Amino acid sequence: MTSRFLLAPLAGLGLLALLAGSPAVQAQGLRLPGAATPAGAPRAAAPAVPRQADYIVAVVNSEPITNNEVRARLARAEQQLAQQGGDRPPREVLAREVLERLINEKALLQAAREAGLRVDEAAIDQAEESVARQNQLDRDGLRRRLAQDGIPLAQFRDDLRNQLLLQRLREREIEPRVRVSDADVDQFLREQTGGKDAHAIDINLAMVLIAVPENSSPAQVATLQARAQQVAARARAGEDFAALAREFSEATDRGRSGGELGLRGADRYPPLFVEATQTLRPGEIAGPVRSPAGFHILKVLDKREGSTPTMTVTQTHARHILLRPGAKLSEAAARAQLADYKRRIEARQADFASLAREHSQDGSARDGGDLGWAAPGQFVPEFEETMGRLAPGQISEPLVSRFGVHLIQVLERRDTALSAQQQREMARGLLREKKLEEAYVNWAQEARGRAYVEYREPPQ
């Protein structure tokens, strides 16, 4: 089986969002002196952080957080809020939020390092390129923008490293625990279709109505009930139901339709009818059942699985070569090897499918790396983002994902309507991501709770 890379997406690495952030938790006891952004300063420029004697404001386990760290992060958070516009919290409140974010990050990064997780320079290069693309810049343009905003490149790359470490920590600690059941998918689809059950059925019923007039005496009701039971018995004995409807039914259209009510969703029938026939197969009889109108004898003419709303998506047909770095192959060596494959393929010195069959370490190797038709969301975001930028026939640069290093070629694209099963798989992926986010928040709070945190007062 080919690996479909069905793991949770990595959150987008937006330039300012990645560097600022705004957790909801607040710390206590932090006092941060500092001036507001000078009047007339360029909007894109980061607020200046005056140089002053540094000191420790908190300790997470044995790792300190300094006043200058908090002030630098606070300046970036203020810049982001200024660009977004609208109200913002008082600076003291924002400073406490920034400190809490740093405490949470320290606790999680310590957990990542204790788990032996590492991020090499090639992965950071790739993340830097991703940030540049999301900000509609090339890599040089991104670095000029960082310089204009007063953000040292080394600090920016350290932030990227930390974000990637946290992503890998999530993949290791959280993703194996998350499961999405069929019941979860059913509930999601019900919500998306306005409450219609994911397993809703369309049914076609025929009916004989023995009407009971208002203010009928008990004796009259008993007589009409006996008549309905006789009709039901004749129907169960195999008599033509349409003929029985024309002879006995007091419904308005019995003569024209032979009692047939028509194929429709179960939600468009009276609940009494649905309940009476839900366990019956086509051809079987229910009743008599009593309603305010009288006694109903029902025959199930047809029962079908309900239709699912049509969803059209653009699918991509791609293939890839996957190399998995390990003790004998470094990530840098894998990238170089795949770059050489790309050069040889484009020079018509080698065939993509042949190289995939010979070298790829994915289950798709036997098919020449062919991944088949894939709908959006089927692969991990770093893979899908790169694949989405390729034109048919184009080959990517080597791409690092959580599975290894890939060389991707897009073969073709098409717009297609998803089947009910494909829609369920798409719903399953969305639900998995939602559950992953919830589980990660809970796990991060637990990690924060296990950490020893000491708040320090500033020197007097």
Secondary structure, DSSP 8 states (H G I E B T S, - for coil): ------S-------HHHHHS---S---SS---------TT--TTS----------EEEEETTEEEEHHHHHHHHHHHHHHHHHH-S----HHHHHHHHHHHHHHHHHHHHHHHHTT----HHHHHHHHHHHHHHTT--HHHHHHHHHHTT--HHHHHHHHHHHHHHHHHHHHHTGGG----HHHHHHHHHHHTTT--TT-EEEEEEEEEEE--TT--HHHHHHHHHHHHHHHHHHHTT--HHHHHHHH--STTHHHHTTEEEEEEGGGS-HHHHHHHTT--TT-EEEEEEETTEEEEEEEEEEEE------EEEEEEEEEEEE---SSS-HHHHHHHHHHHHHHHHTTSS-HHHHHHHH--SGGGGGTTEEEEE-TTSS-HHHHHHHHH--TT-B---EEETTEEEEEEEEEEEEEE--HHHHHHHHHHHHHHHHHHHHHHHHHHHHHHHS-EEE-----
